[in-house]
Amino acid sequence: MKAIPVKLAEIYVPAKFKGTLDEAKTAALADEIVGDGGLKVPIQVRRDEAQKRYVLVAGLHRLEAMRALGEATIACYIVAARKF
């Protein structure tokens, strides 16, 4: 599977992820991303054609770490996932 860059602004984070964000983990990941020269493992998203956006499936902390670093895009695997 090939990762593609997706704009952070086009990624919707579902309610099921709310409250699961660990700020310390996000900060540690941001440091790791900077130290390693970039994100090593892409996040997983699915397409939401009706809303013309992507929906996060896996990788909340990586997404938020990239957002904290001021990045505009993130590497993503586009997966087929059903709506919850």
GIJO-V915779 format. One record per pair of residues at least 4 apart in sequence whose ideal C-beta (glycine too) atoms are under 8 Angstrom apart, sorted by the first residue. I is the first residue (numbers start at 1). J is the second residue. If there is no record, write none. Layout:
i=<I/I>
j=<J/J>
This chain:
i=<1/3/3/3/3/4/4/4/5/5/5/5/6/6/6/6/6/6/6/6/7/7/7/8/8/8/8/8/8/8/9/10/10/11/11/11/11/11/11/11/11/12/12/12/12/12/12/13/13/13/13/13/14/14/14/16/17/17/17/20/21/21/21/21/22/22/23/24/25/25/26/26/26/26/26/27/27/27/28/29/29/29/29/30/30/30/30/30/31/32/33/33/33/33/33/33/34/36/39/39/39/39/41/41/42/42/42/42/42/43/43/43/43/43/43/43/43/43/43/44/44/44/44/44/44/44/44/45/45/45/45/45/45/45/45/46/46/46/46/46/46/46/47/47/47/48/48/48/48/54/54/55/56/56/57/57/59/60/61/62/62/63/63/64/65/66/66/67>
j=<77/42/75/76/77/75/76/78/73/74/75/76/10/11/45/54/73/74/75/76/11/72/73/63/66/67/71/72/73/74/72/53/54/45/53/54/55/56/63/74/76/48/51/53/54/55/56/17/18/56/60/63/55/56/84/84/21/56/60/60/26/60/61/64/26/61/27/28/29/61/30/61/64/65/68/31/65/68/32/33/61/62/65/34/65/66/68/69/35/36/38/39/62/65/66/69/69/40/62/66/74/75/59/62/59/74/75/76/77/56/57/58/59/62/63/74/75/76/77/56/57/58/59/76/77/79/81/54/55/56/57/76/77/78/79/54/55/57/78/79/80/81/54/55/78/52/53/54/55/76/78/81/60/63/79/81/63/64/65/66/74/67/74/68/69/71/74/71>
